[in-house]
């Protein structure tokens, strides 16, 4: 690989790794925030019936969403690790060329 092309590839890998790291930080920060807008438990409708079923559904969908967020964060961590590995390999190749 040409020296210029190697430098560009290294710069791009570093840029992507930093963007991924920012996404990971945002995802972790969002997961750490408490949910402020939860529906009140045991809320009644117009007929005086309790809406426990709706409350249960909102908790289940929240759990599914949280699981999806965790999977996304895990994938982002894997991508970041791969980019770090690529960077170190490109640096080693660059050092060999000098």
C-alpha positions in Angstrom: 0.0 0.0 0.0 1.3 3.5 -0.8 2.4 5.6 2.1 -0.2 8.3 1.3 -2.9 5.7 1.0 -1.9 4.1 4.2 -2.0 7.4 6.0 -5.5 8.1 4.6 -6.7 4.7 5.7 -5.3 5.2 9.1 -6.9 8.6 9.5 -10.2 7.3 8.3 -10.1 4.3 10.7 -9.3 6.7 13.6 -12.1 9.1 12.6 -14.6 6.2 12.4 -13.4 4.8 15.8 -13.9 8.2 17.4 -17.4 8.5 16.0 -18.3 5.0 17.2 -16.9 5.9 20.6 -19.2 9.0 20.7 -22.2 6.9 19.8 -21.3 4.4 22.6 -21.0 7.2 25.1 -24.4 8.6 24.1 -26.1 5.2 24.2 -24.7 4.6 27.7 -25.7 8.0 28.9 -29.2 7.5 27.5 -29.5 4.1 29.2 -28.4 5.6 32.5 -31.2 8.3 32.5 -34.2 7.5 34.6 -37.5 7.2 32.8 -39.5 10.2 34.0 -42.5 9.8 31.8 -43.8 6.5 33.0 -47.5 6.1 33.0 -48.9 6.1 36.5 -49.8 2.7 37.9 -53.4 1.8 38.5 -54.8 4.6 36.4 -58.5 4.4 35.7 -60.3 5.0 32.4 -63.7 6.7 31.8 -65.5 3.6 33.0 -63.6 3.5 36.3 -61.7 0.4 35.1 -58.1 -0.1 36.0 -55.6 0.2 33.1 -53.1 -2.4 34.4 -53.0 -4.1 31.0 -51.7 -0.9 29.3 -49.2 -0.4 32.1 -47.9 -4.0 31.7 -47.6 -3.4 28.0 -45.6 -0.2 28.4 -43.2 -2.0 30.8 -42.8 -4.9 28.4 -42.1 -2.7 25.4 -39.6 -0.7 27.6 -37.8 -3.9 28.4 -37.7 -4.9 24.8 -36.4 -1.5 23.8 -33.7 -1.6 26.6 -32.6 -5.1 25.3 -32.3 -3.7 21.8 -30.3 -0.7 23.1 -27.9 -3.1 24.9 -27.5 -5.2 21.7 -26.8 -2.1 19.7 -24.2 -0.9 22.3 -22.6 -4.3 22.2 -22.3 -4.2 18.4 -20.8 -0.7 18.6 -18.3 -1.9 21.1 -17.3 -4.7 18.8 -16.9 -2.3 15.9 -14.8 0.0 18.0 -12.5 -2.8 19.0 -12.2 -3.9 15.4 -11.3 -0.4 14.3 -8.7 -0.2 17.1 -7.2 -3.4 15.9 -7.1 -2.1 12.3 -5.5 1.1 13.5 -2.7 -0.8 15.2 -2.1 -3.0 12.2 -2.0 0.1 9.9 0.5 1.7 12.3 2.7 -1.4 12.3 2.6 -1.5 8.5 3.4 2.2 8.3 6.4 1.6 10.6 7.6 -1.3 8.5 7.5 1.0 5.4 9.7 3.6 7.1 
